[in-house]
Amino acid sequence: MALHRLAQLGLLLLIAVSPLTGRPGLAQTGAPDGERSASPLEAVSPLEAVIGIRALIPADARTAGSLGTERQGSGVVIDAREGLVLTIGYLVMEAGSVELLLPDDRIVGAEVTAYDYDSGFGLVRADRPLGLPAMPLGNSLTDAEERSEVLVVASTGRQQRVAPAIVVSRRDFTGYWEYLLSDAIFTTPPHPGYGGAALVSRQGELLGIGSLHVGDALGGDSGGVGGRVLPGNMFVPIQTLRPIYDDLLAFGRANTAPRPWLGLHTVEVGDRLLVQRVTPGGPADRAGVEPLDVVVAVRSEPVADQADFYRKIWALGDAGVEVPLTVLRADGRRETEVRSIDRYDFLMLDGSF
Protein backbone atom coordinates (compact mmCIF):
# COMPACT_ATOMS: atom_id res chain seq x y z
CA MET A 1 0.00 0.00 0.00
CA ALA A 2 1.16 3.52 -0.85
CA LEU A 3 0.27 4.85 2.60
CA HIS A 4 2.27 2.10 4.29
CA ARG A 5 5.32 2.95 2.16
CA LEU A 6 4.88 6.60 3.05
CA ALA A 7 4.70 5.86 6.77
CA GLN A 8 8.11 4.23 6.43
CA LEU A 9 9.25 7.35 4.58
CA GLY A 10 8.38 9.44 7.63
CA LEU A 11 10.95 7.56 9.65
CA LEU A 12 13.56 7.87 6.93
CA LEU A 13 13.08 11.62 6.75
CA LEU A 14 14.10 11.95 10.38
CA ILE A 15 17.67 11.19 9.28
CA ALA A 16 17.43 12.77 5.83
CA VAL A 17 20.13 14.94 4.29
CA SER A 18 18.68 18.24 3.08
CA PRO A 19 20.37 20.91 0.92
CA LEU A 20 20.53 24.35 2.39
CA THR A 21 20.04 27.39 0.25
CA GLY A 22 22.78 29.49 -1.30
CA ARG A 23 20.54 32.54 -0.95
CA PRO A 24 20.64 34.02 2.54
CA GLY A 25 17.77 32.72 4.62
CA LEU A 26 15.16 31.13 2.36
CA ALA A 27 15.69 27.38 2.34
CA GLN A 28 15.02 25.74 -1.01
CA THR A 29 16.26 22.93 -3.15
CA GLY A 30 14.38 24.14 -6.20
CA ALA A 31 15.36 27.65 -7.33
CA PRO A 32 12.54 29.82 -8.78
CA ASP A 33 13.69 28.97 -12.31
CA GLY A 34 13.46 25.26 -11.53
CA GLU A 35 17.23 24.67 -11.34
CA ARG A 36 18.72 22.95 -8.33
CA SER A 37 20.74 24.90 -5.81
CA ALA A 38 24.44 24.16 -5.68
CA SER A 39 24.56 24.83 -1.95
CA PRO A 40 26.64 22.61 0.34
CA LEU A 41 24.92 19.69 2.03
CA GLU A 42 24.37 19.45 5.73
CA ALA A 43 22.85 16.54 7.61
CA VAL A 44 19.60 17.77 9.14
CA SER A 45 16.11 16.43 9.63
CA PRO A 46 13.63 18.46 7.59
CA LEU A 47 10.79 17.47 9.92
CA GLU A 48 12.49 19.29 12.81
CA ALA A 49 11.52 22.51 11.06
CA VAL A 50 7.82 21.96 11.88
CA ILE A 51 6.98 23.64 15.19
CA GLY A 52 3.92 24.74 17.13
CA ILE A 53 2.42 28.24 17.03
CA ARG A 54 0.12 29.86 19.58
CA ALA A 55 -1.42 33.29 19.03
CA LEU A 56 -3.47 35.45 21.38
CA ILE A 57 -6.00 37.78 19.74
CA PRO A 58 -7.50 40.89 21.38
CA ALA A 59 -11.15 40.42 22.33
CA ASP A 60 -12.16 43.43 20.23
CA ALA A 61 -10.41 42.19 17.07
CA ARG A 62 -12.65 41.87 14.02
CA THR A 63 -12.02 38.12 13.75
CA ALA A 64 -12.20 37.31 17.47
CA GLY A 65 -15.81 36.20 17.27
CA SER A 66 -15.40 33.93 14.25
CA LEU A 67 -11.88 32.56 14.77
CA GLY A 68 -11.46 32.88 18.53
CA THR A 69 -9.05 34.77 20.77
CA GLU A 70 -6.58 31.90 21.25
CA ARG A 71 -5.44 30.05 18.15
CA GLN A 72 -2.99 27.20 17.94
CA GLY A 73 -1.54 25.30 15.01
CA SER A 74 1.76 24.64 13.27
CA GLY A 75 4.38 26.54 11.34
CA VAL A 76 7.46 25.68 9.31
CA VAL A 77 10.90 27.27 9.68
CA ILE A 78 11.88 28.38 6.17
CA ASP A 79 14.75 30.69 7.11
CA ALA A 80 16.92 29.50 10.00
CA ARG A 81 19.18 32.55 10.00
CA GLU A 82 16.35 35.09 10.19
CA GLY A 83 14.02 32.91 12.27
CA LEU A 84 11.21 33.11 9.73
CA VAL A 85 8.33 30.70 10.17
CA LEU A 86 5.66 30.16 7.51
CA THR A 87 2.13 29.31 8.63
CA ILE A 88 -1.48 29.75 7.60
CA GLY A 89 -2.58 33.33 7.98
CA TYR A 90 -5.75 32.90 10.02
CA LEU A 91 -3.71 31.63 12.98
CA VAL A 92 -1.88 34.95 13.38
CA MET A 93 -4.24 37.47 11.77
CA GLU A 94 -4.86 40.37 14.21
CA ALA A 95 -2.63 38.67 16.82
CA GLY A 96 -1.63 40.67 19.86
CA SER A 97 1.13 38.18 20.70
CA VAL A 98 2.61 35.08 19.08
CA GLU A 99 4.59 32.25 20.66
CA LEU A 100 6.59 29.51 18.95
CA LEU A 101 6.40 26.14 20.72
CA LEU A 102 9.60 24.14 20.25
CA PRO A 103 10.27 20.40 20.67
CA ASP A 104 12.50 20.87 23.73
CA ASP A 105 9.68 22.68 25.61
CA ARG A 106 11.13 26.12 24.87
CA ILE A 107 8.66 28.89 24.13
CA VAL A 108 10.03 31.68 21.95
CA GLY A 109 8.21 34.93 21.28
CA ALA A 110 7.62 36.06 17.71
CA GLU A 111 6.16 38.97 15.78
CA VAL A 112 3.93 38.85 12.73
CA THR A 113 5.99 39.82 9.70
CA ALA A 114 3.32 39.32 7.04
CA TYR A 115 -0.29 38.38 6.50
CA ASP A 116 -1.35 37.92 2.89
CA TYR A 117 -5.10 37.65 2.42
CA ASP A 118 -5.04 36.58 -1.23
CA SER A 119 -2.73 33.59 -0.74
CA GLY A 120 -3.69 32.81 2.85
CA PHE A 121 -0.08 32.75 4.10
CA GLY A 122 1.16 34.16 7.37
CA LEU A 123 4.82 34.77 8.19
CA VAL A 124 6.26 35.32 11.66
CA ARG A 125 9.78 36.12 12.87
CA ALA A 126 11.22 34.63 16.07
CA ASP A 127 12.54 37.03 18.70
CA ARG A 128 15.74 35.00 19.10
CA PRO A 129 17.54 32.10 17.38
CA LEU A 130 15.55 28.86 17.32
CA GLY A 131 18.45 26.48 16.82
CA LEU A 132 16.43 24.51 14.28
CA PRO A 133 17.01 23.73 10.61
CA ALA A 134 14.95 25.29 7.84
CA MET A 135 12.87 23.04 5.64
CA PRO A 136 13.84 23.34 1.97
CA LEU A 137 11.12 24.46 -0.41
CA GLY A 138 10.07 21.94 -3.00
CA ASN A 139 8.20 22.27 -6.27
CA SER A 140 4.47 21.89 -5.72
CA LEU A 141 3.86 21.94 -9.47
CA THR A 142 5.77 18.72 -10.11
CA ASP A 143 5.89 16.95 -6.73
CA ALA A 144 2.28 17.44 -5.62
CA GLU A 145 0.47 16.17 -8.66
CA GLU A 146 -2.56 13.92 -8.30
CA ARG A 147 -1.64 10.52 -6.81
CA SER A 148 1.60 11.88 -5.34
CA GLU A 149 2.60 10.31 -2.00
CA VAL A 150 3.22 12.93 0.66
CA LEU A 151 3.51 13.42 4.41
CA VAL A 152 1.45 15.79 6.55
CA VAL A 153 3.39 17.03 9.58
CA ALA A 154 1.85 19.01 12.45
CA SER A 155 3.32 20.03 15.79
CA THR A 156 2.09 21.03 19.21
CA GLY A 157 5.67 21.92 20.17
CA ARG A 158 6.46 18.97 22.38
CA GLN A 159 4.95 16.43 20.01
CA GLN A 160 4.82 16.02 16.24
CA ARG A 161 2.17 14.08 14.39
CA VAL A 162 3.44 12.72 11.06
CA ALA A 163 0.91 11.00 8.81
CA PRO A 164 1.05 9.73 5.22
CA ALA A 165 -1.39 11.08 2.65
CA ILE A 166 -2.14 11.04 -1.06
CA VAL A 167 -2.77 14.07 -3.28
CA VAL A 168 -6.20 13.33 -4.76
CA SER A 169 -6.94 16.54 -6.66
CA ARG A 170 -5.56 19.90 -7.78
CA ARG A 171 -8.18 22.56 -8.46
CA ASP A 172 -9.35 26.05 -7.59
CA PHE A 173 -10.74 26.50 -4.08
CA THR A 174 -13.36 29.09 -3.17
CA GLY A 175 -13.95 30.10 0.44
CA TYR A 176 -17.09 31.75 1.78
CA TRP A 177 -14.97 34.65 3.11
CA GLU A 178 -14.32 36.11 -0.40
CA TYR A 179 -11.30 33.88 -1.01
CA LEU A 180 -10.27 32.19 -4.22
CA LEU A 181 -7.09 30.10 -4.41
CA SER A 182 -5.88 28.79 -7.74
CA ASP A 183 -4.58 25.23 -8.04
CA ALA A 184 -5.04 24.28 -4.38
CA ILE A 185 -3.74 20.90 -3.19
CA PHE A 186 -6.26 18.41 -1.76
CA THR A 187 -5.12 15.34 0.17
CA THR A 188 -6.62 12.38 1.96
CA PRO A 189 -6.94 10.96 4.60
CA PRO A 190 -7.62 14.08 6.68
CA HIS A 191 -5.10 15.16 9.30
CA PRO A 192 -6.63 16.59 12.51
CA GLY A 193 -3.82 19.12 12.97
CA TYR A 194 -4.17 20.69 9.53
CA GLY A 195 -3.87 24.38 10.52
CA GLY A 196 -0.39 25.50 9.42
CA ALA A 197 0.75 21.89 8.94
CA ALA A 198 3.54 21.08 6.50
CA LEU A 199 2.87 19.11 3.33
CA VAL A 200 6.17 17.31 2.75
CA SER A 201 7.46 15.51 -0.34
CA ARG A 202 9.28 12.19 -0.46
CA GLN A 203 12.50 14.24 -0.62
CA GLY A 204 11.71 16.09 2.60
CA GLU A 205 10.80 19.34 0.85
CA LEU A 206 7.94 21.69 1.72
CA LEU A 207 5.10 21.52 -0.83
CA GLY A 208 2.33 23.40 0.95
CA ILE A 209 0.83 24.79 4.15
CA GLY A 210 -2.32 23.30 5.66
CA SER A 211 -5.45 25.41 5.63
CA LEU A 212 -8.68 23.45 6.02
CA HIS A 213 -10.52 20.21 6.58
CA VAL A 214 -12.78 19.55 3.59
CA GLY A 215 -15.72 17.19 3.34
CA ASP A 216 -14.83 16.00 -0.15
CA ALA A 217 -11.21 16.21 -1.25
CA LEU A 218 -12.05 14.96 -4.75
CA GLY A 219 -14.62 17.68 -5.33
CA GLY A 220 -16.30 18.56 -8.58
CA ASP A 221 -18.62 15.98 -10.11
CA SER A 222 -16.48 13.02 -9.12
CA GLY A 223 -19.14 11.58 -6.84
CA GLY A 224 -16.43 10.39 -4.46
CA VAL A 225 -15.21 6.81 -4.35
CA GLY A 226 -17.91 4.18 -4.79
CA GLY A 227 -20.50 6.94 -4.57
CA ARG A 228 -19.10 8.18 -1.25
CA VAL A 229 -17.35 11.48 -0.61
CA LEU A 230 -13.71 11.48 0.41
CA PRO A 231 -12.81 13.77 3.35
CA GLY A 232 -9.39 15.38 3.44
CA ASN A 233 -7.39 18.60 3.75
CA MET A 234 -6.72 21.61 1.56
CA PHE A 235 -3.17 23.00 1.33
CA VAL A 236 -1.91 26.29 -0.07
CA PRO A 237 0.79 25.30 -2.60
CA ILE A 238 4.31 26.55 -1.92
CA GLN A 239 4.59 27.84 -5.50
CA THR A 240 2.15 30.55 -4.41
CA LEU A 241 4.82 31.85 -2.01
CA ARG A 242 7.68 32.18 -4.47
CA PRO A 243 6.50 35.25 -6.47
CA ILE A 244 5.39 37.17 -3.36
CA TYR A 245 8.11 36.21 -0.86
CA ASP A 246 10.16 39.39 -1.25
CA ASP A 247 6.98 41.48 -1.01
CA LEU A 248 6.01 39.75 2.22
CA LEU A 249 9.35 40.69 3.76
CA ALA A 250 9.27 44.26 2.46
CA PHE A 251 5.58 45.16 2.73
CA GLY A 252 3.92 42.47 4.85
CA ARG A 253 1.68 41.43 1.95
CA ALA A 254 1.80 41.03 -1.82
CA ASN A 255 2.56 44.44 -3.32
CA THR A 256 -0.43 44.51 -5.66
CA ALA A 257 -3.51 46.69 -5.93
CA PRO A 258 -5.98 45.65 -3.21
CA ARG A 259 -9.07 43.80 -4.38
CA PRO A 260 -12.50 45.12 -3.46
CA TRP A 261 -13.96 43.47 -0.35
CA LEU A 262 -17.64 43.48 0.60
CA GLY A 263 -17.81 41.54 3.87
CA LEU A 264 -20.16 38.84 2.57
CA HIS A 265 -20.09 35.17 3.56
CA THR A 266 -21.82 33.17 0.85
CA VAL A 267 -22.57 29.51 0.23
CA GLU A 268 -23.69 27.67 -2.88
CA VAL A 269 -27.08 26.01 -2.41
CA GLY A 270 -27.95 24.17 -5.59
CA ASP A 271 -27.63 26.73 -8.36
CA ARG A 272 -28.11 29.68 -6.01
CA LEU A 273 -25.61 31.80 -4.10
CA LEU A 274 -27.00 32.37 -0.62
CA VAL A 275 -25.75 35.04 1.79
CA GLN A 276 -24.97 33.11 4.96
CA ARG A 277 -23.55 35.96 7.02
CA VAL A 278 -22.81 39.66 6.68
CA THR A 279 -19.75 41.05 8.47
CA PRO A 280 -21.02 43.58 11.04
CA GLY A 281 -19.95 47.09 10.09
CA GLY A 282 -18.62 45.92 6.73
CA PRO A 283 -19.53 47.39 3.33
CA ALA A 284 -22.38 44.97 2.55
CA ASP A 285 -23.84 45.46 6.02
CA ARG A 286 -23.84 49.23 5.55
CA ALA A 287 -25.49 48.81 2.15
CA GLY A 288 -28.36 46.81 3.64
CA VAL A 289 -27.51 43.32 2.37
CA GLU A 290 -28.95 40.71 4.74
CA PRO A 291 -28.43 37.04 5.61
CA LEU A 292 -30.62 34.75 3.45
CA ASP A 293 -30.46 37.16 0.51
CA VAL A 294 -29.71 35.36 -2.75
CA VAL A 295 -27.10 37.06 -4.96
CA VAL A 296 -28.19 36.79 -8.58
CA ALA A 297 -26.14 39.42 -10.45
CA VAL A 298 -23.18 41.82 -10.33
CA ARG A 299 -23.68 44.92 -12.46
CA SER A 300 -26.68 43.18 -14.05
CA GLU A 301 -24.52 40.22 -15.13
CA PRO A 302 -25.86 36.88 -13.80
CA VAL A 303 -23.72 35.09 -11.20
CA ALA A 304 -23.06 31.43 -12.01
CA ASP A 305 -21.37 30.35 -8.78
CA GLN A 306 -19.16 31.56 -5.94
CA ALA A 307 -15.97 31.78 -8.02
CA ASP A 308 -17.81 33.66 -10.75
CA PHE A 309 -19.19 36.05 -8.12
CA TYR A 310 -15.71 36.90 -6.86
CA ARG A 311 -14.24 37.31 -10.31
CA LYS A 312 -17.04 39.64 -11.38
CA ILE A 313 -16.49 41.81 -8.30
CA TRP A 314 -12.71 41.96 -8.76
CA ALA A 315 -13.10 42.78 -12.46
CA LEU A 316 -14.82 46.05 -11.54
CA GLY A 317 -11.59 47.61 -10.24
CA ASP A 318 -9.55 48.06 -7.09
CA ALA A 319 -10.78 48.36 -3.53
CA GLY A 320 -13.08 51.36 -3.18
CA VAL A 321 -15.05 50.68 -6.35
CA GLU A 322 -18.86 50.63 -6.21
CA VAL A 323 -20.23 47.12 -6.67
CA PRO A 324 -23.82 47.00 -8.02
CA LEU A 325 -25.56 43.88 -6.67
CA THR A 326 -28.89 42.31 -7.48
CA VAL A 327 -30.31 40.19 -4.66
CA LEU A 328 -33.49 38.26 -4.08
CA ARG A 329 -35.23 38.14 -0.72
CA ALA A 330 -38.64 37.11 0.53
CA ASP A 331 -40.28 40.41 -0.50
CA GLY A 332 -38.81 40.44 -4.01
CA ARG A 333 -35.85 41.61 -6.07
CA ARG A 334 -33.59 44.39 -4.83
CA GLU A 335 -30.85 46.45 -6.47
CA THR A 336 -28.14 47.88 -4.23
CA GLU A 337 -24.68 49.40 -4.55
CA VAL A 338 -21.97 48.39 -2.14
CA ARG A 339 -18.97 50.67 -1.69
CA SER A 340 -16.10 48.16 -1.42
CA ILE A 341 -13.04 48.62 0.77
CA ASP A 342 -9.57 47.17 1.25
CA ARG A 343 -9.98 44.35 3.78
CA TYR A 344 -6.63 45.23 5.39
CA ASP A 345 -8.11 48.59 6.40
CA PHE A 346 -10.95 46.78 8.18
CA LEU A 347 -8.76 44.47 10.24
CA MET A 348 -6.94 45.42 13.44
CA LEU A 349 -3.38 45.08 12.19
CA ASP A 350 -0.52 46.52 14.22
CA GLY A 351 0.75 48.79 11.45
CA SER A 352 4.18 47.12 11.28
CA PHE A 353 3.36 45.75 7.84
Secondary structure, DSSP 4 states (H G I P E B T S, - for coil): -HHHHHHHHHHHHTT-EEEPPSSSSB-BSB-TTSPBP-PPEEE--GGGGEEEEEEE--TTSTTHHHH-SEEEEEEEEEETTTTEEEEEGGGTTT-SEEEEE-TTS-EEEEEEEEE-TTT-EEEEEESS----PPPPB--TTTSSSTT-EEEEEEE-SS-EEEEEEEEEEEEEEEETTTEEEEEEEEEES--TT-TTPEEE-TTS-EEEEEEEEES-SS-TT---BTTB---EEEEEEGGGTGGGHHHHHHHSS--SPPPPB--EEEEEETTEEEEEEE-TTSHHHHTT--TT-EEEEETTEEP-SHHHHHHHHHTT-STT-EEEEEEEETTEEEEEEEE-B-HHHHS---S--
